[in-house]
Amino acid sequence: MIRRAVVLTCLVSTVGAARPPATLADLQALASQKAWAELLERAEDVPAATRTDSWRNLVTDAATAEVEAATPTDEEPFAAARKARTLGQRYAFLAKATPYTAARDASAVKGLERCLAQEGRDCVETYQQLAVGTGPESALKAARLVRQGRFAYVAMPLFAMAVGERKDSGVCKDEALGETVLAALDLPVADARAAEAKKVAFERCWVALGAKLKAATVGGSAYFLENTCQPMRARKALTELQDDLCKDAGL
């Protein structure tokens, strides 16, 4: 047993001696060879105190290349997006690196497109999990993908992502968003998509959607009235006829 331990110790020592901790120059050499996976594997060998902008740029280049090179499959359409998330969690500064975030956002949209084409399960939910922090343009593109050929309300979570916390953003004027909000307001109050539609309609996009909401109140379903009467009344946006319709519905 003692001899075995000595042998193992020697082997470990030999491996350690064969590959000393990487320096910035080593990472630069790996980058010149486009050895991105090895660069990312060894990047953290560089002491934290000497991780300069040059070091961050090398990691950004490597992470971006690795995400772009990841190959989605029918079994895992979100393979590239998952790699992007893993790298983003490992290197927090990547969230502010434009080349990486562009690759990350594009990989999530491509994964969603492939998942939807296969009529896979939980495509929207998986996209939401992997696209945290995505930009509004990317989220809007994803929402439009979901909107095509499906009930409009299915895309509501992604349109809500595209709008985000911004008030009266350009996304609010998107025609498909307006259709989706109206469809989601026709869902039961307890449905999360109805809640998202109310937030978008009355807190974020009222200027763009107010007229459509007013017009839809006449002839609206019981669910639609239940979702809209109170916030419309709070905004003093109901006509006398519309207010009577809400009162007749006990709202």
Backbone torsions as a table, in degrees:
resi	resn	phi	psi	omega
1	MET	NA	-39.6	-179.9
2	ILE	-64.8	-42.1	-179.7
3	ARG	-63.1	-40.2	-179.6
4	ARG	-62.7	-42.8	179.9
5	ALA	-63.3	-38.4	-179.9
6	VAL	-65.4	-41.1	179.6
7	VAL	-63.0	-45.4	179.6
8	LEU	-62.1	-40.8	179.3
9	THR	-62.8	-40.3	179.4
10	CYS	-65.8	-40.0	179.1
11	LEU	-63.0	-45.5	179.3
12	VAL	-61.5	-42.2	-179.6
13	SER	-64.1	-37.9	-179.6
14	THR	-66.1	-43.9	179.1
15	VAL	-62.3	-43.6	-179.6
16	GLY	-63.4	-38.9	-179.3
17	ALA	-70.9	-30.8	-177.5
18	ALA	-71.8	-25.2	-177.9
19	ARG	-137.6	88.4	179.9
20	PRO	-68.7	164.2	178.1
21	PRO	-54.2	141.3	-177.7
22	ALA	-70.5	147.8	173.3
23	THR	-107.4	172.7	177.0
24	LEU	-60.4	-37.7	178.7
25	ALA	-62.8	-38.1	177.8
26	ASP	-62.9	-42.7	179.8
27	LEU	-65.3	-38.4	177.6
28	GLN	-63.6	-37.9	177.5
29	ALA	-65.9	-41.5	178.3
30	LEU	-64.0	-38.4	178.9
31	ALA	-64.5	-39.8	179.8
32	SER	-64.5	-25.5	178.0
33	GLN	-92.6	-1.2	-175.9
34	LYS	57.7	33.3	176.6
35	ALA	-87.5	67.7	-169.9
36	TRP	-65.5	-41.7	-177.9
37	ALA	-63.1	-43.2	179.3
38	GLU	-67.6	-37.2	178.2
39	LEU	-59.2	-45.5	179.8
40	LEU	-67.2	-33.9	178.9
41	GLU	-65.1	-33.9	-173.4
42	ARG	-104.6	-4.5	-175.0
43	ALA	-58.3	-35.8	-176.7
44	GLU	-80.5	-0.7	171.2
45	ASP	-67.2	-29.0	-178.8
46	VAL	-69.0	126.8	-178.8
47	PRO	-54.5	141.7	-176.9
48	ALA	-55.4	-35.6	-176.9
49	ALA	-67.7	-18.7	-178.0
50	THR	-112.6	18.0	177.6
51	ARG	-84.6	87.1	-175.0
52	THR	-82.7	-177.8	174.4
53	ASP	-59.1	-35.1	178.3
54	SER	-61.9	-42.0	177.2
55	TRP	-62.6	-45.8	-179.8
56	ARG	-64.0	-37.1	178.1
57	ASN	-64.8	-39.5	178.2
58	LEU	-64.7	-43.9	178.4
59	VAL	-64.2	-39.9	178.2
60	THR	-61.8	-45.8	179.2
61	ASP	-60.7	-43.1	-178.0
62	ALA	-67.8	-45.0	-179.5
63	ALA	-63.3	-42.4	179.6
64	THR	-62.2	-45.6	-179.9
65	ALA	-63.7	-39.0	-179.2
66	GLU	-67.2	-39.5	177.9
67	VAL	-66.9	-43.7	-179.2
68	GLU	-66.0	-28.7	-178.0
69	ALA	-87.7	-14.2	-178.8
70	ALA	-62.5	137.3	-174.9
71	THR	-107.7	111.8	175.0
72	PRO	-67.0	152.3	177.2
73	THR	-129.0	169.8	177.0
74	ASP	-62.4	-34.4	179.5
75	GLU	-74.5	-31.5	-179.5
76	GLU	-137.2	79.3	-178.9
77	PRO	-64.7	-22.6	-177.5
78	PHE	-99.2	24.9	-176.0
79	ALA	-57.5	-46.4	-178.6
80	ALA	-66.7	-39.2	-179.9
81	ALA	-66.2	-36.5	178.0
82	ARG	-66.9	-40.2	177.0
83	LYS	-61.9	-41.7	179.3
84	ALA	-61.0	-42.7	-179.8
85	ARG	-64.4	-42.8	179.7
86	THR	-60.0	-44.5	179.9
87	LEU	-68.3	-37.7	178.4
88	GLY	-64.4	-34.3	177.7
89	GLN	-73.2	-32.5	-178.5
90	ARG	-74.5	-40.3	-178.8
91	TYR	-122.1	93.9	-173.8
92	ALA	-60.0	-31.4	-176.7
93	PHE	-65.4	-16.5	179.9
94	LEU	-63.1	-23.8	-179.7
95	ALA	-62.2	-17.8	179.8
96	LYS	-110.6	9.1	-179.0
97	ALA	-98.4	109.0	-173.3
98	THR	-56.0	-45.1	179.6
99	PRO	-59.1	-41.9	-180.0
100	TYR	-68.4	-46.2	-177.4
101	THR	-64.2	-33.7	177.0
102	ALA	-64.2	-43.7	178.4
103	ALA	-66.9	-40.4	178.7
104	ARG	-60.6	-48.7	-177.7
105	ASP	-65.4	-41.6	179.7
106	ALA	-64.6	-37.9	-179.0
107	SER	-65.8	-36.1	179.5
108	ALA	-68.3	-41.1	178.9
109	VAL	-65.3	-43.3	179.5
110	LYS	-63.8	-38.7	177.0
111	GLY	-63.2	-42.4	178.2
112	LEU	-62.7	-44.0	-179.3
113	GLU	-60.2	-43.7	-179.6
114	ARG	-68.1	-40.2	178.7
115	CYS	-62.2	-45.0	179.9
116	LEU	-65.5	-37.8	-179.8
117	ALA	-63.3	-30.8	179.0
118	GLN	-89.1	0.3	-174.8
119	GLU	54.2	43.0	180.0
120	GLY	-72.1	166.8	-179.1
121	ARG	-89.1	148.7	173.5
122	ASP	57.8	31.0	-178.7
123	CYS	-62.1	-47.0	-177.7
124	VAL	-65.8	-44.0	-178.9
125	GLU	-63.4	-41.9	179.4
126	THR	-65.2	-41.6	177.6
127	TYR	-59.1	-45.7	-179.0
128	GLN	-58.8	-40.0	-178.9
129	GLN	-67.2	-36.9	-174.3
130	LEU	-90.5	-14.1	-174.7
131	ALA	-106.0	23.9	177.4
132	VAL	-60.4	127.9	-179.6
133	GLY	87.2	2.3	-178.7
134	THR	-64.9	155.9	179.8
135	GLY	-76.8	159.9	-177.4
136	PRO	-61.9	-36.6	-179.5
137	GLU	-65.3	-40.9	179.2
138	SER	-67.6	-43.7	178.9
139	ALA	-63.8	-37.2	178.7
140	LEU	-65.9	-40.9	177.0
141	LYS	-61.4	-42.1	178.4
142	ALA	-64.5	-41.8	-180.0
143	ALA	-62.2	-41.2	179.6
144	ARG	-65.9	-35.6	176.7
145	LEU	-60.4	-45.5	-179.2
146	VAL	-67.1	-36.1	-177.6
147	ARG	-63.6	-31.4	-175.7
148	GLN	-67.9	119.2	174.3
149	GLY	74.2	13.7	-180.0
150	ARG	-132.2	164.0	174.3
151	PHE	-56.4	135.8	-172.8
152	ALA	-56.6	-38.5	-174.3
153	TYR	-65.0	-19.3	-179.2
154	VAL	-60.7	-32.3	-176.9
155	ALA	-83.9	-1.8	-174.3
156	MET	-55.0	-44.7	-178.6
157	PRO	-59.5	-34.8	-177.6
158	LEU	-79.7	-33.0	173.2
159	PHE	-65.6	-36.8	176.5
160	ALA	-63.5	-37.9	176.2
161	MET	-62.4	-42.0	-177.9
162	ALA	-64.6	-37.9	178.6
163	VAL	-72.5	-41.9	-179.6
164	GLY	63.2	-145.0	-179.4
165	GLU	-96.6	4.8	-179.3
166	ARG	-76.1	144.6	179.1
167	LYS	-102.1	130.8	177.6
168	ASP	56.3	42.9	176.7
169	SER	-75.0	167.6	179.3
170	GLY	-60.9	-27.0	179.6
171	VAL	-60.2	-30.9	-177.8
172	CYS	-59.0	-25.6	-176.3
173	LYS	-85.1	-4.0	-178.6
174	ASP	-65.1	128.3	-175.9
175	GLU	-60.9	-42.4	-179.1
176	ALA	-65.4	-33.7	176.9
177	LEU	-62.4	-45.1	179.3
178	GLY	-59.1	-43.5	179.1
179	GLU	-63.3	-39.3	-177.9
180	THR	-69.4	-41.0	178.3
181	VAL	-61.1	-46.8	179.4
182	LEU	-61.4	-39.9	179.6
183	ALA	-66.9	-40.4	-178.9
184	ALA	-70.5	-28.6	176.9
185	LEU	-72.4	-9.7	177.5
186	ASP	-92.8	10.8	177.9
187	LEU	-98.2	162.0	176.5
188	PRO	-56.0	147.6	-177.2
189	VAL	-55.2	-35.0	-176.4
190	ALA	-73.5	-13.2	-178.9
191	ASP	-71.5	129.8	-178.1
192	ALA	-58.9	-30.8	-179.0
193	ARG	-70.9	-30.8	174.9
194	ALA	-66.4	-40.2	178.4
195	ALA	-64.1	-40.7	178.0
196	GLU	-64.9	-39.7	179.4
197	ALA	-63.8	-40.5	179.0
198	LYS	-63.5	-41.6	-179.9
199	LYS	-64.2	-45.3	179.5
200	VAL	-63.6	-45.6	-174.2
201	ALA	-68.0	-45.2	-169.9
202	PHE	-102.2	-17.4	-179.3
203	GLU	-111.3	-30.2	-173.1
204	ARG	-111.4	-36.0	-170.2
205	CYS	-127.9	30.5	-176.1
206	TRP	-60.1	-42.4	-177.9
207	VAL	-58.2	-42.1	-177.6
208	ALA	-80.8	-29.8	-171.7
209	LEU	-108.5	-11.1	-174.7
210	GLY	-53.0	-47.0	-177.9
211	ALA	-62.9	-39.8	179.1
212	LYS	-66.0	-38.3	179.4
213	LEU	-67.2	-41.5	178.2
214	LYS	-61.6	-44.9	-178.6
215	ALA	-65.0	-34.7	-176.2
216	ALA	-77.9	-14.3	-178.3
217	THR	-64.5	-40.4	177.9
218	VAL	-72.8	120.8	-177.7
219	GLY	85.1	4.3	179.9
220	GLY	-69.1	152.3	179.0
221	SER	-70.8	169.6	177.7
222	ALA	-60.0	-39.4	178.5
223	TYR	-64.8	-43.1	-178.7
224	PHE	-61.2	-45.7	179.8
225	LEU	-63.7	-40.6	-179.6
226	GLU	-62.8	-34.3	-179.8
227	ASN	-79.8	-24.6	-169.3
228	THR	-116.8	-24.2	-172.8
229	CYS	-56.5	-51.5	-176.0
230	GLN	-64.6	-48.8	179.0
231	PRO	-66.1	-31.6	176.5
232	MET	-67.9	-40.3	179.3
233	ARG	-66.1	-38.7	178.9
234	ALA	-62.2	-29.9	178.3
235	ARG	-90.8	4.2	-178.2
236	LYS	54.1	41.5	-175.4
237	ALA	-104.8	2.0	-179.3
238	LEU	-93.0	136.0	170.5
239	THR	-75.3	172.1	178.8
240	GLU	-60.8	-41.6	178.7
241	LEU	-62.9	-44.2	-179.4
242	GLN	-66.1	-37.9	179.2
243	ASP	-65.8	-38.0	176.9
244	ASP	-63.6	-39.0	177.2
245	LEU	-61.6	-41.2	178.5
246	CYS	-66.0	-42.4	-179.8
247	LYS	-65.9	-38.8	178.1
248	ASP	-62.0	-28.3	179.4
249	ALA	-88.2	4.4	179.8
250	GLY	75.2	26.9	-176.6
251	LEU	-117.2	NA	NA
